[in-house]
Amino acid sequence: MKASVLITGSTGMLGQAAVSLLGNRGLGLSHEALDIADADAVSQAFTRFQPQVVFNCAASTNVDLCQTDHTYADSGNVTGPANLAMAARASGALMVHVSTDFVFDGEKGAPYTEHDEPRPLNYYGASKLEGERRVLSACPAALVVRTSWSYGPGGVNFPGRVIHWATEGRRLRAAQDQIGSPTYTPFLARGILQLLEAGAVGVVHLAGAGQASRFEVAEATLQSAGRKGEVERAHAIDFPARAPRPRNTALDCSLAASLGVSLPPWREGINAYVGTRQDKPSDPAVSAPHQTPTSTP
Ligand SMILES: NC(=O)c1ccc[n+]([C@@H]2O[C@H](COP(=O)([O-])OP(=O)(O)OC[C@H]3O[C@@H](n4cnc5c(N)ncnc54)[C@H](OP(=O)(O)O)[C@@H]3O)[C@@H](O)[C@H]2O)c1
């Protein structure tokens, strides 16, 4: 069976968005169906499905676990992407790989461009950076899209937790000094495919337009959901985590814009996400990989 786009990590947030966007042009493989760290399995998948494009949505995304378990981090973020890139190059398929704003240390004080020097603060960011390098070295025509603070249906994420906690009537606190570019995964999946169609190669930043603090995201989410409740202003230091987080990793997406691709303003993503959750306000909230906690019981 041939697949025009093979989507790895298909049950993750971005993977689900890609699967639903591509319909019968895509073939999604979950972690269980294809472990990208297994080189033989990757090679067999390419032989079997002969994809024209591989869209890598798989990654080891638990930032705190990456800090202590480097085997976990490297399997999804370094070895896996390298395996896919080598198979893509050998078969002539295009490769799209997804990376992160956490390759930066967050100290620039302005949105990061593709020309800024990465300097990861934690092992997750370091492993993702190494993954980018391995992908581009095995497959120089690959597209590597760095995004920021993603959330969407079918995953545990910061806006989803805010809604959940508000539903439970819990006290909400969010850091006003932690800043990123919140990105809705269905918008991201669409933008990535547009970049591919535009022939983009190399590293390109793509995220929800603008920038926001965790506090602003929490407030916008509550407002959009029509929920009562107040968010208290807090600081990143109030939420200690195993892996240090960068302070400000908003992304400058003007390169993507110059190729005709930009995502809607971040608040539109929040509104769209809240709209998908109207009928399930009490999704279980478990640990969110990319976010520091924002609520105290
Ligand atoms: N979420 C964010 O805030 C954020 C921010 C910036 C960049 N990104 C990047 O965006 C991309 C998509 O992430 P996401 O937000 O969709 O995360 P996600 O919801 O955690 O999805 C990641 C998926 O990858 C799968 N996976 C992990 N290791 C794998 C392996 N060795 N082989 C195959 N599949 C594997 C996971 O499966 P299991 O759960 O079954 O292990 C999961 O389905 C990643 O590259 C991530 O680094 C995310």
Ligand as a Chemical Component Dictionary entry (heavy atoms), coordinates in Angstrom:
data_LIG
# 
_chem_comp.id                   LIG 
_chem_comp.type                 NON-POLYMER 
_chem_comp.pdbx_formal_charge   0 
_chem_comp.three_letter_code    LIG 
# 
loop_
_chem_comp_atom.comp_id 
_chem_comp_atom.atom_id 
_chem_comp_atom.alt_atom_id 
_chem_comp_atom.type_symbol 
_chem_comp_atom.charge 
_chem_comp_atom.model_Cartn_x 
_chem_comp_atom.model_Cartn_y 
_chem_comp_atom.model_Cartn_z 
_chem_comp_atom.pdbx_ordinal 
LIG N1  N1  N 0  3.662  20.415 22.711 1  
LIG C1  C1  C 0  4.378  21.544 22.658 2  
LIG O1  O1  O 0  4.169  22.494 23.430 3  
LIG C2  C2  C 0  5.480  21.687 21.626 4  
LIG C3  C3  C 0  6.172  22.911 21.543 5  
LIG C4  C4  C 0  7.173  23.040 20.583 6  
LIG C5  C5  C 0  7.474  21.981 19.736 7  
LIG N2  N2  N 1  6.798  20.797 19.864 8  
LIG C6  C6  C 0  7.163  19.712 18.936 9  
LIG O2  O2  O 0  6.014  19.420 18.154 10 
LIG C7  C7  C 0  6.072  18.045 17.742 11 
LIG C8  C8  C 0  4.733  17.370 17.991 12 
LIG O3  O3  O 0  4.559  17.271 19.389 13 
LIG P1  P1  P 0  3.115  17.168 20.059 14 
LIG O4  O4  O 0  2.842  18.471 20.696 15 
LIG O5  O5  O -1 2.136  16.588 19.111 16 
LIG O6  O6  O 0  3.477  16.144 21.228 17 
LIG P2  P2  P 0  2.716  14.858 21.753 18 
LIG O7  O7  O 0  1.264  15.132 21.810 19 
LIG O8  O8  O 0  3.446  14.467 22.998 20 
LIG O9  O9  O 0  2.972  13.766 20.613 21 
LIG C9  C9  C 0  4.197  13.097 20.435 22 
LIG C10 C10 C 0  3.891  11.749 19.825 23 
LIG O10 O10 O 0  5.134  11.093 19.540 24 
LIG C11 C11 C 0  4.990  9.733  19.906 25 
LIG N3  N3  N 0  6.324  9.152  20.114 26 
LIG C12 C12 C 0  7.201  9.371  21.120 27 
LIG N4  N4  N 0  8.337  8.654  20.918 28 
LIG C13 C13 C 0  8.153  7.967  19.762 29 
LIG C14 C14 C 0  8.944  7.039  19.038 30 
LIG N5  N5  N 0  10.165 6.653  19.468 31 
LIG N6  N6  N 0  8.450  6.526  17.888 32 
LIG C15 C15 C 0  7.207  6.871  17.449 33 
LIG N7  N7  N 0  6.403  7.734  18.096 34 
LIG C16 C16 C 0  6.875  8.272  19.252 35 
LIG C17 C17 C 0  4.146  9.756  21.154 36 
LIG O11 O11 O 0  3.572  8.504  21.366 37 
LIG P3  P3  P 0  3.368  7.935  22.882 38 
LIG O12 O12 O 0  2.719  9.046  23.645 39 
LIG O13 O13 O 0  2.510  6.753  22.660 40 
LIG O14 O14 O 0  4.752  7.634  23.358 41 
LIG C18 C18 C 0  3.111  10.811 20.760 42 
LIG O15 O15 O 0  2.051  10.221 20.039 43 
LIG C19 C19 C 0  7.264  17.443 18.476 44 
LIG O16 O16 O 0  8.369  17.415 17.615 45 
LIG C20 C20 C 0  7.507  18.402 19.618 46 
LIG O17 O17 O 0  8.862  18.364 20.036 47 
LIG C21 C21 C 0  5.801  20.628 20.767 48 
# 
loop_
_chem_comp_bond.comp_id 
_chem_comp_bond.atom_id_1 
_chem_comp_bond.atom_id_2 
_chem_comp_bond.value_order 
_chem_comp_bond.pdbx_ordinal 
LIG N1  C1  SING 1  
LIG C1  O1  DOUB 2  
LIG C1  C2  SING 3  
LIG C2  C3  SING 4  
LIG C2  C21 DOUB 5  
LIG C3  C4  DOUB 6  
LIG C4  C5  SING 7  
LIG C5  N2  DOUB 8  
LIG N2  C6  SING 9  
LIG N2  C21 SING 10 
LIG C6  O2  SING 11 
LIG C6  C20 SING 12 
LIG O2  C7  SING 13 
LIG C7  C8  SING 14 
LIG C7  C19 SING 15 
LIG C8  O3  SING 16 
LIG O3  P1  SING 17 
LIG P1  O4  DOUB 18 
LIG P1  O5  SING 19 
LIG P1  O6  SING 20 
LIG O6  P2  SING 21 
LIG P2  O7  DOUB 22 
LIG P2  O8  SING 23 
LIG P2  O9  SING 24 
LIG O9  C9  SING 25 
LIG C9  C10 SING 26 
LIG C10 O10 SING 27 
LIG C10 C18 SING 28 
LIG O10 C11 SING 29 
LIG C11 N3  SING 30 
LIG C11 C17 SING 31 
LIG N3  C12 SING 32 
LIG N3  C16 SING 33 
LIG C12 N4  DOUB 34 
LIG N4  C13 SING 35 
LIG C13 C14 SING 36 
LIG C13 C16 DOUB 37 
LIG C14 N5  SING 38 
LIG C14 N6  DOUB 39 
LIG N6  C15 SING 40 
LIG C15 N7  DOUB 41 
LIG N7  C16 SING 42 
LIG C17 O11 SING 43 
LIG C17 C18 SING 44 
LIG O11 P3  SING 45 
LIG P3  O12 DOUB 46 
LIG P3  O13 SING 47 
LIG P3  O14 SING 48 
LIG C18 O15 SING 49 
LIG C19 O16 SING 50 
LIG C19 C20 SING 51 
LIG C20 O17 SING 52 
# 
